[in-house]
Amino acid sequence: MKAILFLIISTFLFFSCSESSFNNGIIRFEPTKLTEEDKATLAELLPDLHKRYDSDMKMLTKELTGWNYHTDAESGTFHEVRASFNYAVMLLDHGSKEYQNRAFDIIKETISLQDQDTTSKSCGVWPYYLEEPLATKKAPIDYNWADFNAVSLLDVWLGHQNTIPENLKPEIKNSLILAAKSIQKRDVKPSYTNICIMGTYVTYMVSHLFDMPEMKDYARHRLNNFYNYTLDKGGFTEYNSPTYTIVALDELFRMKSHVVEPADKKQIDSLYYIGWETIARHYHKPSGQWSGPHSRSYSTLVRPSFYSILNEASNGKIDVGIAEKRNNVKIKHHIPEALLHYFLNPDYPRTEKDIFEKNEPQRIGTSYLASDYAISSVNRSSMWNQRRPLLTYWGDVENPHYLQARLLHDGYDFSSASMFAQQRKNNVLAAINFNTNGGDKHISIGRLQNGKFRAHDIRLRFELGNCRNAQIELPSNVNDSFVVAVEDKQLFLQLFSSEFDSYSGYWEKGSDDSNQWVDFVIYSGEEKDFGLSEMQKAVLAFTLHFGGSNDKILNDEVKYEITDEHLKAQWRDMSLNITVKPDKEPGNL
């Protein structure tokens, strides 16, 4: 009887309060009300989006110019699903009556692109583009689109109940339920950090908004499971990621804003602290950069919006003089007070050690932060273009520089290459070998078949980012040490072993408008077939020291030997032992 009475009261409260605010002790929400400053920010951002709006198709357009994950499209004009949803939310949040109807036109049109066939495997999911429906799509479907787009629809439902046309509400409700059911059915594991958090938020809110008991239990269990997993692991699986840590914090902020059930809220607050602790411990104040190693990164230098987040989250205490507002002005982060000293009064030099994976084979990250540079590495990682296994920053906030090691296949990062490294302070011993079943441009999409690939160029690159004045002295012999001098810094480098079948390789240097680099060219010429499975030896091993211009590199040569199966190397107090014959990928790198 009590349960029935509670349901009646809850239902009454929901419908009676939905026009103003709602709080039933489990979830809460209220109409979106922006400050004048936030409205001004949107007013600055919206004109560029207005230009991309197609009034006939009622969606935003995007020009594609090259290869992209999860899509068949490579060039031309396409109508974006996710960006259109975001645009509609921004229009509604701004509150201008002039564009209110446009926002709802977009929502109605974009909802119609969702797969709503309940017998379909992809029911509840959207395509990337109007022109690429899921039914005829050749590239793998991105099931994350159920999560991302449902978050936007929740923004509409929770913040704009007063203005949603009555005939559109059932469509939004149905779309949210289908997306949430897709998320529940897919049931991503806690190792997929940002999507696990995002899907938890969607299923938690949808189940309580529309009284779905089974999904309520599922969402709470998913939150509890992710919480315990993260505490046991000591952090997010997508470790130290400038991209996904921010995404995770954004979604945790949404949960903090809408979930009020005490036990769940306590777990969410704890996860939020973990995210900020990751940023704080790796923030390098002199360069203004987020020190590595990074599991997922879309830009080696942090974007200007990062500084806006820090400024706002510290109540103005962190101000580097650079600001770029983000689209979602409703997210107002706050740095826990106990972590502010990392940003304001950090101790240098220091070493931050992270055990990203406790189980064997362990994954361990090292970041050495000095007063004028930060150098980082991870003991094992792929060379995928979203990984940063070896990375150095120096310079200042206005003019930061970086050094990044990359293995390029026809100018694109080769995911079938793996790096193994040991680091002590500003010294690194590293080696790269190759996988016969890894990916090419992506770690899991487009995997090599029997270790075969075609290439006209293969090279190991040491990229000097945002750098144009480096002095590079190439060695007379391939395996000799050499120096790269830039401003008041020096890079000492020795490629002591370079085996790649019968190719001997050579060094060359180059540059473009922004960067310089020094490359060890393994092969460059006519396109030809390469078979990793047929090679007996394919390994590149090097030592690296980064420091000030007065640093003296000791003549302590690396000691190493190569057998039929392994390269064993020792330098200073560091050692490596890796396979030299290409083999299957050794776990998730």
N, C-alpha and C positions, 0 to 999 in steps of 0.2 A: 504493500500500500504506500509506504514511504517513497519507494522508487517511482511509482506512478505519479505521486504528488510532486516529486522533484522534477520529473519530466514535464509535467504540466506547467509548473512555475518557470522552468528554464525556457520552455517554448514561448510562454507569455512574455518573459523578459526579453527574449531575443527579438520578437516581432514588435514589441512596444518600444524597445530602445534602439533598434537598428537605424532609426532616423537621426539619432544623436550619438550615443555611445553605448557600449555593451561590455559587461564584465560579469561572468557567472562563476568566478572563482577558479576557472580553468583557462579560459581564453578571454581576451579583451580586445576591443578596437574602438576607434572613434573616427569621425570624419577628418579627412586630410585638411590641415590648416597650415599653410606655409607662412614664414615670416616674409616681410617685404624684401629682405636681402635675398632670401631663397627664390622669391618670385623674380627678382632682378636677374639672378643667375640663369634661371630658365629662359627669361626673355632674351638673354644673350645667346643661349644655345639653340633656341628654336628656329631662328631664321635659316640657318644652314639646313636644318631638317625639312623646313617648308619647301625649300628648293628641290628636294628629292621626292616630294610627294606627288604621286600620280593620281589626279582627281578622278580619272576614269576607272582605274583598278582599285582605288582606295587603299593604296599601300605605298611604302617607301621603296625607292629603287636603289640599286647598287650596281656599280660597274666592276665586273670581274676581269682580271688581266692575266691570270695564271693558275697553276695547279693548286687545289685546295683539298683538305681532308673531307671525307664523307659526301662529296658531291661529284656529279659527272660534269658539271658546268666549269668551263675554264675562261671563257671570254664572252663579253656582251653585257647587256642590261638585264637585270633580274629584279624581281620584286621580293623583298626580304620579309619573312614571317616574324622572327624575333624582334628585329629593329622596329617593325611596324607596331607591334604590341607595346614596346617601350615608348615609342613616339606618342601613342594614344594615352599612355599613363602620364607622360609629361604634360600633354595638352590639358588633361583633366586636373592635374595637380596645380598647374598655373592658374586655373580658375577663370580663364577668359571665356565669356559666353560666345565670343566670335568663333571659337574653334571647338566648342563642346560637341556639336553635331558631327564634326569631322572625326573626333575621337571615337564616337560610337559607331560611325560608319566603318572605320578601320577595324574596330573590335568585331563587329558583325561579319565583315568580309573575311577577316583572318581566322576567326573561329571556324568558318565554313571549310577551311583547308585542312582541318584536323581529321584524321582517320577516325570516323565514328561508327564503323562497322564492327559490331561487338563480336563477330566471328573471326575478325582479322587479328593476326599476331601483333600488328602495330597499332591496334585500336588505342586512341588516346594520345597518339604522337602526331606531330606536325612535320612537314617537310621543311627544308631550309628556304625554298623559293616556290613561288606560285608556279613557275615554269617547270618544276621538277617534282611532280606528285610522287608519293611513296610507291604507288602501284607500278610505276614504270621505271623507278630509280634503279640504276645498276650498282652504284657505290653503296656501301653498307649504310643502313638507316641509323641515324643518330637518335637513340632512344632518350638521350638527355633533353631533347626538345620538349618532352612532356613536362619535365621539371622546370626548365627555364621559363617556358611560356605560361605555365600554371602560376608561377610566382607573380608574373605581370598581371594575370587575371585576378589573383588574390588582392593585389594592390588596388585594382578597380573595385572589387566587391567590398573590401573592408573600408576603403576610404571615400567611396563615392555613392553610397546607397541612396543618398538624397536625390541624385541626378540621373541614375541609370534608368532609361526608359523601361516601363513595366513589361513591354513585349520582348525586351532583350534579356531581362533577368533570368528567365528559364533557360535561355541558350547559354549564358555564362555559367549558370549552375550545372547544367548537364556537361558542359565542356570541362569544368573543374573536376567533376566526379569521374569522368572518363580518364582524364589525365592522372588523377590520384590512383585509380584502379590499375592503370598501366604501371605506375611507379611501384605499387604494392606487388603486382605480379612479377615485375622484373627483380625487385628485392636486391638492389646492389648491396654489396658487403661493405663493412666499415672501412675497408682499405681504400675505397674510392671516396676520398674525404669530402670534396665539395658537393658531389652529387648525393652522397649519403645524407649530409646535413640538409641540403636543399629538399630532397625527397621526404625527409622526416618532417620538415616544416610544412610542406604541402599536404601530406597525409594527415598530420596532426590537426591542421586548421580545417581542412575539408571535412574530416570525419566529425569534428565538433560543430562545425557550421551546419551540417546537414544530417546530423544524428545517425552516424553509421557505426554501430557498436563494434563490429569486428575490426574495422579499420582503426578505431580508437585504440583498441588493444594492440594492434600491430604497430601503430605510430609510437606509442609509449615504450613498447618492447624494443623498437628500432633505436630510439633515443638512448635507452638504458644500455643497449648492446654497444652502440657507438661510444658512449661515455666510458664504459669499462675497457673497451678495446684501446681507446686512445690513452687512458691512464696507464694501462699495462705496457703499451708501446713507448710511452714517454713523449708522445707528440703525434702529429698527423702523418699518415703514410706518405702523402705528397710533400715530402720533407722540405722545410725552409724554402717554400715556393713563393716568390714575389707575386706571382699570378694568383695561385689558388689559396694562399693564406688569406689574402684580401677577400677573395670570393667567400671563403669559409667564414670570415669575420662578418661580412655583410649579411650572410644568411643567419648566423648566430645572433646578430643584432635584431633581425626581424623576429626571431624567436623570443629574444629578451623583451621585445616590444609587445608581443601578443600572447605569450604563454605566461600565466600567473600561478599555475598549480605549483605549490611550494617545492615539492621534491623534484619535479621536472625543471623548475626554474633554477634550483641550486646546481643541477648538473650543467645546464646551459651556461650559467655564469662561470663555472669552472672551466669549461671548454673555451669560453671567450678569453679567459685569462691565459690559457695555454697558447692561443693564437698570438696574442700580444707579446707574450714572453719570447716566442720565436723571433719576432721582428726586433724586439729590444736587444736581445743578446747578439744579433748579427748586424745591427746598425752601426755603420762606420761614420761617425760625425764629421771628420775632416773632409772626406770626399762626398758625404751625403748619400752614400750608396748602401745597398743591402748586401752584405758580404755573403759569399757562397759557402759551401756548394749548394746548387739549386737543383731540385728534382724536376721542376717545371717552370720555365721562364719563356715569355714571349718577347722580351726586350732585355738585352744585357744591361743597359743603363736604366735605372728606375724612371718611370714616367713622371712628369711634373705634377700630376694629380696626387701622387704619393705624398708630396710635401703638403698639399692641402689637407690630406687626411691627418697627417701628423700635427699640423697647426691647429686644426679644429679639435682633434682628440686630446690635445694638451691644453686647451683653453688659451691658445696663443703663446704658450711658453716656448714652443719649438717654431721658430720663424727663420727660414733660410732665405727669404726674399723671393721665392719662386712659388707661384700658385697657379693651379688650373683646376677649376671646379669640375666635379663629376656630374653626370646626368642625374643621378638619383640624389637629390638634395635632402631627402627625408632621412637618410641614414646618417646618424650623428654619433660617430665613434667616441669612445673615452678610454684613454690609456690608464690602466690601473696605477695608482700613485706609487706603489712599490717598484714599478719598472721605469719611472721617469728618469732616474739617474743615468740609465744607459744612454739616453738621448741628450741629457743636459750636461752631465759631469762624468763621462766615462773614464775608466782606468785603462791606460795603454802603457806598455804593450801587454797583451793578454792572449791566451789561447782558449777558444771555445771548442769543446769536444762534444760531439753529439753521437749517440748510438741510435741510428735511425731504424735499424733492424737488429733485435737482440738474438734471434735464432740464427743458427749457422746456415749458410755463410752470412756472418754479420755484415752490416753496412754502417760504416763509421765516417762521420764528417769531421773535418778539422778546419778551423778558421783562425788564423793568426792576425790579430788586429794591432797594428802599430800606430804611432802618432801621425804617420804620413802615408801609410798604405795598408791594405788588407789583402792577404793571400789565403786562398782556401782550396781544398781538394776533398774528394771522397774516395774511399779505398776501392770501390768497385762501382762502375756505372757504364751505361751505353753512351755512345757519342751522338745520339739523337739530337735534333736541333732544339728540342725543348729542355735538354739536360745541360748543366754547367758543371762538369766534374772537376775542372781545373780553371781557376779564375782569380785574377788579381785586380784590385782597384787602387788608383792613386789620383792625385790632383785635388781640386776643391769642388765645392758644390756647383759653382758656375761653369767650371771647365773640368769635369771628371774624365779620367781615362780608364781603359781596362785592357787586360791581357787575357785572351781566351784561347784554349787549345781546341782545334777542330779537325776532324778527319773528313775530307770532302770527296765526293764522287760526282763528277761533272758539275762542280760548283755548289753542290747541296750536301748537307751533313749526312753522313752514311751511318744508318742505324745499326748495321751489322758489324760495326767496330765497337770494341769495348775497352775502357780504360781502367787500369788498376794502379793505385797510387799509395804511397806512404809519405807523410809530411811531419817534419819537425821544425817548428817556428817558420822561417822563410825559406826552407829547403824542401824540395819535393823530388822523390824518386818515382818515376811513372813508366808504365809500359802499356802498349795498345796491341791487342790481338783481334781476331776476327771470328765471326759466327757463321756457320753454314745455313742456319735456318732463321736468321734474324730478318728484320725488315730492311727496306731500302731508305725511303724518305720518312717512314713512320715505323715505330718499333713493332707494331702488330699488323698494320695494313700493308699489303703488297710484299709479303715475305718472299725471300729468295727460294727458288726451287732448286734443290740439290746444290745449293751454294753457288749458283750461276748468276752472273749479271753482265751487262754490256756497259762499256765505259770508254770515253776518249780522254779522261783525265782523272787521276787519283792522287791526292796529296794530303800531307799533314801540314796544317796551318797554325802558326802562332800569330793570332790577330791582335794588333794594337789598335783598340777602338777609340774613336774620337781623338786621334793622334796623327800629327802630320810632320813632326820634327825629329823623329827617331833617327839615330845614327846606327846603321846596321853593318857590321863587319862579317861577311860570310866567311866560313872556314875554307881553307885551301883543300882540306881533305874532309870527306863527308862526315866522318865520325869524330872529328876534332871539336873541341869546345870553342865557343865564340861569344861575343858580347854585343848586346843591343843597349845603347845608351839613349835615354830620353829625359830631357830636362835634368833634374838632379837625381835620377834613378838609373839603375843598371839591372839588366837581365843577363845572367850567365846561363848559357844553355849548351848541353852536349847530348847529341843523339848518338849514344855509344853503340847501339845495335840497330841495324836497319835491314831486316830480312823480309822480302816479299817475292817468293818464288825466285825467278832468275833476274829480277829487275834490280839494278844497283841504285838508281835514284840520284838526285842532285838537288842543291839548294838554289833558290832564287828569291828575290824580294820584289814587292810590288806595293801599289797604293791606289786609292781612288779619292774622291772628293772629301771623304771623312776619315778613312782609316789607312793604316799601313799594315804590312804583314811580311813575315818571312816564312817561306814554304819549303818543305822537303817534298820534292816532286817524285812520286813513285813511278808514275807513267803519264805521259802526255803525247798524244798523236792521233792516228786514225782510230775510229771507234772499233772496238774488238771485244770478243768474249773473254771473260775471266771465270775460272772455276775454282772457288775456294776449297771445295772438297778434294780437289786433285793436288793442292799445294802441300808440301811437307813443312814449310816454314813461312810464316807470315806474322812478323812481330816488329814493332818499333818501340825502342826503349830509350829513355832520356833522363837526365838530371837537370834540375832547374833551381836557380837561386835568384831571388829578387830582393833588392835592397837599395841603399843609398849609393851615391856616386863614389863615396870613399870606402865602400865595402871591398875587402880583399878576399877573393875566393881562394881557398886553400887548395894546394895541389894534391888532394887526396882522391886519387882516381877511383872510379867505380870498379868494383871487382865483380866479374860475371862469367858465367859459362852457359853455353847452349848445348843441350843434349838433343837426342832425337825427338824428345817430347816436351822439354821444359826449358825456360830461361830462368836462371837463378842469378839474382843480382844483389849486391850489398854496397851501400854508400853511406858513410858516416854511421849512424846507428839505425839505419833503415834497411829493410830487405824486402825483396819480392821473389815470388816463385809462380810463374804462369805458364800455361801451355803455349807452344809455338805453332802447332799444327791446327788449322781452323777446325772447329768442332761445333757441335750443337750449342746453342745459347745456354750458358750456365745459370739458369734461373732468370727471374725478372730483374733486369738491369735498368 
